[in-house]
């Protein structure tokens, strides 16, 4: 009971700080923090499948980009008006491709933000898990898929914008993207969705399905022996994680105004793993803390040391893994448990020295 109360107090403090943060930041920092919140959604979704499901996915960048492209296609059409998108004109396209036409409808585009990553994750995940691929092999396959699709999007210049991607998105559903009030509202929208994503993942973990997911992570053969189907369990949670990641991608493209295959590559997917590892795998809150911490560190380091920031960033990650293997939140939780156990042990020792017997649970000591 005490652990649960402490947990929700920490959650309330964290989200309370994030809520008041925009009132002390300039417009540039608010926009930056808004994007970091989308990273946090990705990290929470990744922690669900990695920390609790044992599936280290190096392909979350793919789901992030699919969600972003789905909404960006509508926004690009909206910004182009009656004309074709600029990159299509440059590529010699004369009529709008059939695959683009449905995205003129905002409802369809918003639905595809969730549907496309989820369905893709269900299909790929089912065949991978049915073949009992797990561990490092699952990670390699997910990374290979990310690389393949990034190359595919680069090669389809008339449909995807090629290397540049979908750029110069200035209007979002009638609002000017650079408007400070719009950026502030998008920050709060991202914060609300982050909170909902956290609560949803927390509910999944603490449900019967969540216990089954953790059991599958620890001993898949035993779960299968007990009559459950690990393939269904892993596929469902993999698809749910992809849906959250796709939503994060859509929020990101609104605030950044651009999406390209660069966000779909191997490197962004590895960075997503770093967010979760630094924050603390298997904690959920660690994903949020890790994404925000790494995001700010990357921003500050790259600004002050543009030539060697990647080396410094890599060194900091290695140091955090070596000296904080549980991550930031995991280490704090471990220390807290140690302090609680130490206090309880001291209480029992003092009670034994006094020669008295502590009251049993439910009794009142007078």
C-alpha positions in Angstrom: 0.0 0.0 0.0 2.8 2.4 1.0 4.7 1.5 -2.2 1.6 2.3 -4.3 1.0 5.7 -2.6 4.6 6.6 -3.1 4.5 5.7 -6.7 1.5 7.9 -7.5 3.0 10.8 -5.5 6.1 10.6 -7.7 3.9 10.4 -10.9 1.9 13.4 -9.7 5.1 15.4 -9.0 6.6 14.5 -12.4 3.6 15.5 -14.4 3.0 18.5 -12.2 6.5 19.8 -13.1 5.9 19.1 -16.8 2.6 20.9 -16.6 4.0 24.1 -15.2 7.3 24.0 -17.3 5.9 25.9 -20.3 5.2 28.9 -18.1 9.0 29.3 -17.5 10.3 28.5 -21.0 10.5 30.5 -24.2 8.8 29.5 -27.4 11.8 27.6 -28.7 12.2 25.6 -25.5 8.5 24.8 -25.4 8.6 23.4 -28.9 11.7 21.4 -28.0 10.0 20.1 -24.9 6.9 19.2 -26.8 9.0 17.0 -29.1 10.7 15.4 -26.1 7.3 14.5 -24.7 6.6 12.6 -28.0 9.9 10.8 -27.4 8.7 9.9 -23.9 5.6 8.3 -25.3 7.8 6.1 -27.5 10.0 5.2 -24.6 7.0 4.2 -22.4 5.7 2.0 -25.3 9.2 0.4 -25.8 9.5 -0.2 -22.1 6.2 -2.1 -22.2 7.5 -4.7 -24.7 11.2 -4.7 -23.6 11.1 -4.2 -19.9 8.0 -6.3 -19.3 7.8 -8.5 -22.4 11.5 -9.1 -22.9 11.3 -8.0 -26.6 14.1 -5.6 -27.5 12.8 -3.9 -30.6 15.2 -2.0 -32.7 12.5 -1.1 -35.1 10.4 1.4 -33.2 11.6 4.2 -35.5 9.6 2.5 -38.3 6.3 2.7 -36.4 7.1 6.2 -35.3 7.7 7.2 -38.9 4.7 5.4 -40.3 2.4 7.3 -37.9 4.2 10.6 -38.8 3.9 10.0 -42.5 0.2 9.1 -42.3 -0.6 12.5 -40.8 2.0 14.4 -42.8 0.5 13.2 -46.0 -2.8 14.9 -45.1 -1.0 18.1 -43.9 1.1 18.2 -47.0 -2.1 18.1 -49.2 -3.7 20.7 -46.9 -0.7 23.0 -47.3 -0.5 22.5 -51.1 -4.2 23.5 -51.6 -5.4 22.7 -55.1 -1.8 22.0 -56.4 0.2 18.9 -56.1 2.8 18.7 -53.3 6.0 20.4 -54.4 8.2 17.2 -54.5 5.7 15.5 -56.8 5.9 18.5 -59.2 9.7 18.2 -59.1 9.5 14.5 -59.9 7.3 15.1 -62.9 4.1 13.7 -61.4 1.0 15.1 -63.1 -1.9 13.6 -61.1 -2.2 12.8 -57.4 -1.3 9.1 -56.8 -4.2 6.9 -55.8 -2.5 6.0 -52.5 -2.5 9.7 -51.5 -6.1 10.5 -52.4 -7.8 9.1 -49.2 -5.4 11.1 -47.0 -7.1 14.3 -48.1 -9.7 13.3 -45.5 -8.5 14.3 -42.0 -10.5 11.5 -40.3 -9.0 8.9 -42.5 -5.5 10.3 -42.0 -5.9 10.3 -38.2 -7.2 6.8 -38.3 -4.2 5.6 -40.3 -1.9 7.1 -37.7 -2.9 4.2 -35.5 -4.1 1.6 -38.0 -1.0 1.4 -40.2 1.7 0.9 -37.5 -0.6 -1.5 -35.5 -1.6 -3.7 -38.5 2.0 -3.8 -39.7 3.2 -4.8 -36.2 0.5 -7.5 -35.9 1.4 -9.1 -39.2 5.2 -8.9 -38.7 5.0 -9.8 -35.1 2.7 -12.8 -35.6 5.1 -14.5 -38.1 8.2 -13.7 -36.1 6.8 -14.9 -32.8 5.1 -18.0 -34.4 8.6 -19.0 -35.6 9.7 -18.6 -31.9 12.2 -16.0 -32.8 13.3 -14.1 -29.7 16.3 -12.5 -28.0 19.0 -11.0 -30.2 17.5 -12.6 -33.3 14.3 -10.6 -32.8 16.3 -7.4 -32.4 18.2 -8.0 -35.6 15.1 -8.7 -37.6 13.4 -5.6 -36.3 16.5 -3.6 -37.1 16.7 -5.1 -40.6 13.0 -4.2 -41.3 13.7 -0.6 -40.3 16.6 -0.4 -42.6 14.7 -1.9 -45.5 11.8 0.4 -45.2 14.0 3.5 -44.8 15.7 2.6 -48.1 12.3 1.9 -49.7 11.0 5.3 -48.7 14.2 7.0 -50.0 13.8 5.2 -53.3 10.1 6.2 -53.8 10.8 9.9 -54.5 7.4 10.6 -56.3 5.4 9.1 -53.4 7.4 9.9 -50.3 9.6 12.8 -51.1 12.7 10.6 -51.1 15.6 11.6 -48.8 14.1 14.9 -47.9 10.7 13.4 -47.0 7.7 15.6 -46.4 8.8 19.1 -45.5 7.7 22.6 -45.1 4.4 21.9 -43.2 3.3 25.3 -42.0 -0.4 24.9 -41.5 -2.0 22.3 -39.2 -5.8 22.0 -39.4 -6.1 25.7 -40.1 -3.6 26.8 -37.4 -0.1 28.2 -38.1 2.4 25.8 -36.8 4.9 28.5 -35.8 2.3 30.4 -33.7 3.5 30.4 -30.0 0.0 29.7 -28.7 -0.3 26.7 -31.1 3.1 25.4 -29.9 2.0 25.7 -26.3 -1.3 23.9 -27.0 0.5 21.1 -28.7 2.8 20.8 -25.7 -0.2 20.3 -23.4 -1.8 17.9 -25.9 1.4 15.8 -26.0 1.5 15.9 -22.2 -2.0 14.6 -21.9 -1.5 11.8 -24.4 1.8 10.9 -22.6 -0.2 10.6 -19.3 -2.9 8.5 -21.0 -0.2 6.3 -22.6 1.4 5.8 -19.2 -1.9 5.0 -17.5 -2.8 2.6 -20.2 0.6 0.8 -20.0 0.4 0.7 -16.2 -3.1 -0.8 -16.4 -1.9 -3.5 -18.9 1.0 -4.4 -16.7 -1.1 -4.7 -13.5 -3.8 -6.7 -15.3 -4.1 -10.5 -15.7 -2.7 -10.0 -19.2 0.2 -8.1 -17.8 1.1 -11.0 -15.4 0.9 -13.4 -18.3 3.2 -11.1 -20.4 5.8 -11.1 -17.6 5.5 -14.8 -17.2 6.1 -15.2 -21.0 9.2 -13.1 -20.6 10.5 -15.2 -17.8 9.7 -18.6 -19.1 7.8 -18.9 -22.4 7.9 -22.7 -22.5 6.2 -22.9 -19.1 3.4 -20.5 -20.2 2.9 -22.6 -23.3 2.8 -25.8 -21.2 0.1 -24.2 -19.0 -2.2 -23.8 -22.0 -1.6 -20.2 -23.0 -0.5 -19.0 -26.4 2.7 -16.8 -26.1 2.4 -15.9 -29.8 -0.9 -14.1 -29.2 0.3 -12.4 -26.0 3.5 -11.0 -27.6 1.7 -10.1 -30.8 -1.0 -8.1 -29.0 1.4 -6.2 -26.8 3.7 -5.5 -29.8 0.8 -4.1 -31.8 -0.3 -1.9 -28.9 3.2 -0.6 -28.5 3.3 0.2 -32.2 0.0 2.1 -32.0 1.4 4.3 -29.2 4.6 4.9 -31.1 2.6 5.8 -34.3 0.6 8.4 -32.3 3.9 9.8 -31.0 5.1 10.2 -34.5 2.0 12.1 -35.5 2.5 14.5 -32.6 6.1 14.9 -33.5 5.5 15.9 -37.2 2.9 18.5 -36.1 5.5 20.2 -33.9 8.6 19.7 -36.1 6.9 20.3 -39.5 9.0 17.6 -41.3 9.3 13.8 -41.5 11.9 12.0 -43.5 13.4 8.5 -43.8 16.2 9.7 -41.4 13.7 9.3 -38.5 13.0 5.8 -39.8 16.6 4.6 -39.9 18.5 2.4 -37.5 20.1 5.2 -35.6 16.8 6.7 -34.3 15.6 3.3 -33.2 18.8 2.8 -31.2 18.3 6.2 -29.6 14.9 5.1 -28.5 16.4 2.1 -26.7 18.9 4.5 -25.1 16.1 6.5 -23.7 14.6 3.5 -22.0 17.9 2.1 -20.8 19.1 5.3 -19.3 15.7 6.0 -17.6 15.3 2.4 -16.3 14.0 -0.6 -18.0 10.9 -2.2 -16.5 9.7 0.9 -14.6 7.6 2.8 -17.2 8.5 6.1 -15.4 12.0 5.4 -16.5 11.0 5.8 -20.1 9.7 9.3 -19.5 12.7 10.3 -17.4 15.2 8.8 -19.8 13.6 10.5 -22.9 13.6 13.9 -21.3 17.1 13.6 -19.8 18.7 12.2 -22.9 16.8 14.7 -25.1 18.0 17.7 -23.1 21.6 16.3 -22.8 21.7 15.8 -26.6 20.4 19.3 -27.3 22.9 21.0 -24.9 25.9 18.9 -26.0 25.2 19.3 -29.7 24.8 23.0 -29.3 28.1 23.5 -27.4 30.2 20.8 -29.1 28.8 20.4 -32.6 31.8 18.5 -33.9 32.3 15.9 -31.2 28.9 15.8 -29.6 28.2 12.2 -30.8 31.3 10.9 -29.1 30.5 12.7 -25.9 26.9 11.5 -26.1 28.1 7.9 -26.6 30.5 8.1 -23.7 27.8 9.4 -21.4 25.6 6.5 -22.4 28.3 3.9 -21.7 29.0 5.5 -18.3 25.3 5.4 -17.4 25.1 1.7 -18.4 28.3 0.8 -16.5 27.5 2.7 -13.3 23.7 2.8 -13.4 22.7 -0.6 -14.9 19.2 -0.2 -13.5 18.8 3.2 -15.1 18.0 6.4 -13.2 14.5 5.4 -11.9 15.6 1.8 -11.3 18.5 2.9 -9.2 16.4 5.3 -7.2 13.8 2.6 -6.6 16.5 0.2 -5.5 18.0 2.7 -3.0 14.5 3.4 -1.7 13.8 -0.3 -1.1 17.1 -0.7 0.6 16.4 2.2 3.0 12.9 0.8 3.8 14.3 -2.6 4.5 17.1 -1.2 6.6 14.5 0.8 8.7 12.3 -2.3 9.1 15.3 -4.3 10.1 16.4 -1.7 12.7 12.8 -1.6 14.1 12.8 -5.4 14.5 16.2 -5.3 16.2 15.1 -2.7 18.7 11.9 -4.6 19.4 14.0 -7.7 20.1 16.4 -5.8 22.3 13.5 -4.4 24.3 12.1 -7.9 24.8 8.7 -6.8 23.6 6.6 -8.3 20.8 5.4 -6.1 17.9 1.6 -6.1 17.4 0.3 -8.5 14.8 -1.3 -7.2 11.7 -4.7 -5.8 12.4 -4.0 -5.4 16.1 -3.4 -2.0 17.9 -0.6 -1.5 20.3 -1.5 0.4 23.4 
